[in-house]
Amino acid sequence: MSKIYWVSIAKKSDETAVEQNVIEKIFAKKSELKDFLEQEGYCKAAKNQYIKIDNELIYEAAVEKVKMK
């Protein structure tokens, strides 16, 4: 059985604004995922949750581990 890491990144302008899906990415290795998040400037907020603040926008990345047969 193999596994992949799926990241869904949402963008919002403030806490009252509606979230919009910006990008979805799939990584085969956890190290690739961590490199991507570090390179893009994300900080860990909670388990499987990362955030990045850029000017007035907040980007939230949710990570899911998917097991495949």
Phi, psi and omega in degrees: 000135179248167179223153176231162178245122183251127181243129175243121183252126179246148181242137172216152184270330173201183186292337181269345182285153179280138180287148176233134175288125180263312186206150173231133181228153178236134179236140180278332182235147179295326180295323177295319178298311181298320177299317179299311182297319179293317181296323181278349176092026179276146175244145181287129180256320181201181179299123179064020178231131179229149178229156176217131178250124183227110185055245180257007182255147176242126177253128179244125179250125177251128183252133176232136175265123183247123178267133182239145178265000000 
